[in-house]
């Protein structure tokens, strides 16, 4: 590592969302081992209680619940005397399915959890970081934040929005001492797929499945997802946390961090291929998972 700005005295502090499992949980434990004061959050109280039992200063935060966002932000800023050093926006979910099959309410709920809530939390914390003239805002995006694949339209739209939001925020905060970074993972071994299946059942369900022209594709994809096969390029959550550490501790953090081979391949394809060929490549990639 290149070191950390001297304006951030130890112990450094960070608020991490989506810490019940996967990337968030891995980040909380690893950063605590690196002498960070970690404030992990989770949506369910039972997960918060488990984090408290593990010795964390944990809070309940649900991106779809504005009151929980404000309460947690205020509590963390109070505990750090207004000197929170970093936030890692991480919690998100997918509602798989063709766009024509997704109810409008499904997109509203997903955007609240994957985008609007992130903005709400970030707005609560930026004034304190501005006052301290230092801070790190790290956003967990996705390879689907810069390329689109079919049957992932709702999630992809939310991540495209996050990428534009973060690029704009980085420009607006230039010179403030606050750095904004995006981490763009490909397939990571978490409960993401399990949660996606539950959301498919919630928003499309058996009735929607029967009525859809995409029914056969959904059935094939469900069988593959339920099989739990890890896939050739799936990495553990620690692969993301490794990039998070650099985004937090390097003197010159990157604007973007690519994680996994598929992300790096897609980044090259996005840069080099004309739209028509990129569409064909993305369709081929999505069909390869069915």
N, C-alpha and C positions, 0 to 999 in steps of 0.2 A: 504494500500500500504506500501511497505517496504522503501519508500523514493527514491531519485534519486541521482546519483553520484554528489558529491560536485563540480566536474570539469565542470558541466553544470550549469552556472549561469542562473537565470531567467532574462527575459522571455525565456523559451526554444522555439526552433523553429522547425517546421516540414513542409516538402513538401508532399502533398497528391495528388495522381493522381485519376482520375475517380471520381471527386467530383460533378458531375452534379446532381446526385440523389443517393439513396440507401446507401450503406455502406460508400462511400466516403463523401457524404454530411453529413451524421450523424456524422462521425468522425470529420469533420471540425468544426461543431457547438459544439460538446461536448468538444473537446480539447481546443477550444477558451474559453470556460467556465471554463477550468482548468488552465487558464493563459498561454497557449501556444500561440506563434506567429505562426499562421497557413497560409501557402501558398497553397491554393487549386488550382487544375488545372482541366480543362475539354477540351474535344476534339472540341466542337463546340463553336464558339465565342459568340453565344447568351447565352449559359450557363455561360461562363466566365463573360459576362456583368451582369448577374443576381447575381453572386457571388460578383462582385464589388459593386453592389447596396446594398448588405447585409453587406458591410463594410470589406470584405476580401481583402487581397493583392493577387488577383487571376491572373492566367496566362493560356494561351492556350497551351496545350501539347497533342499531338497526337502521340501515340507510333509508328504509322506507318510513321511518319514524323520526320526524324532525325534532321532537322533544328529546329523544334519546341522544341525538347528535349534539344538541345544544348543552344538555346536562353533562355529557361526557367531556366535551371540549372545555367547558367552564371548570369542571373538576380537575382535569389534567393541567390546565393553565394555572389553577390555584396551587396545586401540589408542586409545580415547577417554578413558582414565583414569577409566572409570565415568561419563562425562558425555555419553552419547549424547542428543542433543536430540529426535530424532524417528524414527518408524518409519512407513513406508507399506506396509501389507499390500495386495498387488496381485495376485499370481498366482492364477488360478482357471481352471477349464474346465467345459464342459457335456457331458452325455451326453443327446443329444436322443432323444425317443421317448415314446410313451404310457407312463404309469406301469405299466399292467398288463403291459407288455412288458419292463420293466427288471428284470434280476436283482437280488436283494437285495445281492449283492456289489458291484454297480456303484454303488449308493447309498452303501455303506460306504466305498468307495474315494474317491468324489467328496466326501463329507463330510470325509474325512481331509484332502484337498487344499484344499477350499474353506472349511472351518470349523475343524475340530479343530486342524489345524496352525497356524492363525492364533492360536488361543488359546494353544497351546504357546509360540510365539514371543513373544507379548505378555506372558505370565507371566514369561518370562526377562528382560524389559526393564523392566517396571514398577517393581521394587524400586529400581533405579538412578535412575529418574526421580523416584520418591518421595523418595529421599535428596537429590536436587538441587532438589526442590520446583518442578520445571518439566519440561515435555515435551509432545510432540504425537504422538498416535496417530491416523493417518488410514487409514480403511478404504475400499477400492474396492468398493463394492456395485454396485447396478444398479437400473434401473427395475423389474426383476423381483425386487427386494427388497421392494416394497410392492404390486405387482399381479401376479396369476398369469395366465399364458397357456398354453394347451394345448400338449402335446408338449415342454414345457420344465420339467416338474414337478420333476425332480431338481435342476436348477440353481436354480430358483425356491425350492425348499425350503431349500437351503443359504444363499441370500441373505436369505430371511426370517429364518432363524436368526441370521445375522450382524447384521441390523438390530436384533433384540431384544437380542442380546449387547452391541452397541455402545451402545444406549440405557442398558442396565443398568450397563455399565462407566462411562459418563459420569456417572451418578448416584453411583456408588460412589467415583469419583475427585474429586468436587466438593470444592473447597477444598484440593486437594493441589498445585495448580499445573499439573496435567496435563490437557490438553484432548483430547477425542475427537470426531472429525468423520467423517461418512460422505459419500462422493462417489457419486452415483447416475447413472451414464451410461445413455443409451439406446444406439442403434447407433453403434459406433466402428470405424473402419477398421483392424483388426488381423488376426492370424492365428486369431482365435477360431473363425470358421466352419470353417476348414480343420481345426483340431483337433477340433471337434465332430463332423465327418464321420468322422474316424479313430476317435473313441470310439464312434460308432454302430456302425461295423464291428466294433469290438472286443467290444462287449457284446450287440449284437443280431444283427448279421451276416446273411448270406444265409438261413440256416435260420430265424432269428427273423422275418425279413422275409416269407418265404413263409407262415409260420404266422399272421401277425398280421392281425387284421381291419382294421388301419389301413394295409395294404400300399399301396393306391393313393395315399393321402395322403403316405406316406413317399417314394414314387417321385417325386411332383410336387415335394415339398420338396427332395429331393436334386438334382433337375435345376436348380432355382432356385439352390440353394446352390453347386453346381458351376459355374454360369455366371459367378459372381464379380461379378454386378451390384451396384453399391455402394448402391443405394436412395436415395431423395430426401432423407433426413434424416441420413444417415451423416456423421459428422464425423471429422477426423483425431485422433490421440492427444493432440495439443497442446491440444485443447479441454478435456480432463480435467486436464492438467498445469496449465493456467491456474487452475483451481479449487484444485488441490493447493497451488499457491504461496500463495494466500490463506489456506488452512487452516493453512499452516505459518508464515506471516509476519505475519498480521494480529494485532493485539493482542486482538481479540475474534473468534476464528474461529467460523464457523457450525457448528451441529450437522449440517446437511445442505446439500449442494450438488447442484442438479439440472443435468444436462448433456444437451443436445439437446432439440429440440421434442417428440418423443414422451414424454420423461420429464415435461416440464412439463404436457403434455396429460393424461397418465395421473394425475398428481398431483391435478389439478383434478377429473377423473372420479372418482377414489377418494374425494375429499372430498364430492362433491355427489350422486353417483348411489346409489340403493338397490342392494342386492346383486344383485337380479334384472337390473336394467338394466346394472349394471357387468359382470355375466357376459356379457350379450349384446354389449356394447361390446367386451369383451376377445376374445370369439369372432370377432367381425367383424374386429378388428385382426389376429388370428392367421390367419384365412382369407384376408385380403388379401395375405398373404405366400406363398400357395400357388399 
